[in-house]
Amino acid sequence: MTYTLTILGCGVMGSAVLSAIYSAPKCTSEIKSLYPSKIITCNNDKEAADQVTDMINKLGESPNCITIDSTYGNNSAAIKQSKVIILALKPYLVESVMNDIKPFIGEQHIISLAAGWTIDGLSYYSPKISRVMTNTPAKYGYGCAVVAHSEHIVENEKNLVCELISHVGKYVELPEKNMDAATALVGSGPAFVLLMLEGLMESGIKMGIPLKESKECALKVLEGTAKMVELSGTHPSELKHQVCTPGGTTIAGLCVMEDKGVKSGIIRGVEEAANVAAQLGKKK
Ligand SMILES: NC(=O)c1ccc[n+]([C@@H]2O[C@H](COP(=O)([O-])OP(=O)(O)OC[C@H]3O[C@@H](n4cnc5c(N)ncnc54)[C@H](OP(=O)(O)O)[C@@H]3O)[C@@H](O)[C@H]2O)c1
């Protein structure tokens, strides 16, 4: 048995999740039922729908033979046919768009990507809610997704979310109380890392390394360090001390960064983003 999935709002995040599911490697027959046979994408205007079609054409055929119907201005028709809905609208549009289609929602499973929308807030539309916080690297299969489920989600539905969403990159299940922190750490995280990348790049430029080479070096340092932490399983502090020769260059640089409050700036910045995410949730 297989089913139709709707992606309601197929912009930056909707397209990232769409391409991850569409291009997922061929699955075994035991888990075939977790994959949709058809995905309907819903947008507001033709241009956005055409962009989805272009993206799919570039991806070629789906290994799991998923077909795509890219639509605009016709949410209700899509919802009526669908067993599962991925909600990827901007948070401020969720209420009005969902109210319009509420008459066509029975007990469809809603997988929401919308920041600030709690399981309780979305339960007005369906009892079956899974909340996902992911990020833009998902488009390249290097995303991270933190997932929380409503109490009405049964084992098979959890497996479905895990199977589909894990293709964005890393899949982590946490209680909903951690979602504001996940919004800041995972959702906003790429912007914070890009700030650090920019800082490293511009340090090279300031000292005379050309832009292209500064960017290549800074990028490899970030990528290589992340891989080293992952592959070694060693705590970052220990790896940091391995770079610090007594009286050497690294400890001198770290001292200045500590003086400037780089680490506490990162911690407080992520915390502030989480506070804003919590405020978004309270407005619902
Ligand atoms: N971007 C991020 O880094 C990020 C990270 C984590 C979570 N999120 C969450 O992901 C969600 C989507 O964000 P986004 O950045 O992907 O936004 P986006 O690029 O603006 O995508 C939203 C899509 O919704 C469509 N839409 C607007 N009105 C609609 C309607 N009435 N019916 C159907 N579709 C409609 C838009 O289509 P048109 O262009 O046709 O209007 C657009 O393609 C948000 O809730 C956000 O909190 C985003």
The ligand as a Gaussian input file, in Angstrom:
#p B3LYP/6-31G(d) Opt

LIG

0 1
 N       14.665000      28.949000       5.535000
 C       15.219000      28.376000       6.604000
 O       16.431000      28.433000       6.827000
 C       14.354000      27.591000       7.573000
 C       14.997000      26.837000       8.575000
 C       14.216000      26.098000       9.439000
 C       12.834000      26.123000       9.333000
 N       12.235000      26.867000       8.375000
 C       10.762000      26.869000       8.320000
 O       10.361000      26.416000       7.033000
 C        9.136000      27.049000       6.696000
 C        9.227000      27.551000       5.271000
 O       10.253000      28.536000       5.189000
 P       10.971000      28.870000       3.805000
 O       12.198000      29.616000       4.138000
 O       11.050000      27.626000       3.002000
 O        9.881000      29.860000       3.148000
 P        9.645000      30.187000       1.598000
 O       10.874000      29.937000       0.816000
 O        8.992000      31.523000       1.539000
 O        8.583000      29.073000       1.162000
 C        7.226000      29.148000       1.490000
 C        6.407000      28.726000       0.292000
 O        5.030000      28.857000       0.637000
 C        4.338000      29.177000      -0.538000
 N        3.037000      29.773000      -0.258000
 C        2.754000      31.035000       0.147000
 N        1.427000      31.205000       0.264000
 C        0.864000      30.010000      -0.060000
 C       -0.461000      29.549000      -0.136000
 N       -1.502000      30.322000       0.167000
 N       -0.676000      28.271000      -0.515000
 C        0.353000      27.462000      -0.852000
 N        1.638000      27.851000      -0.805000
 C        1.897000      29.110000      -0.420000
 C        5.244000      30.137000      -1.242000
 O        4.901000      30.091000      -2.601000
 P        4.833000      31.424000      -3.514000
 O        6.253000      31.767000      -3.815000
 O        4.059000      30.940000      -4.694000
 O        4.111000      32.475000      -2.698000
 C        6.627000      29.584000      -0.944000
 O        7.085000      28.745000      -1.997000
 C        8.894000      28.181000       7.704000
 O        7.803000      27.860000       8.518000
 C       10.176000      28.262000       8.483000
 O        9.924000      28.521000       9.839000
 C       12.968000      27.601000       7.468000

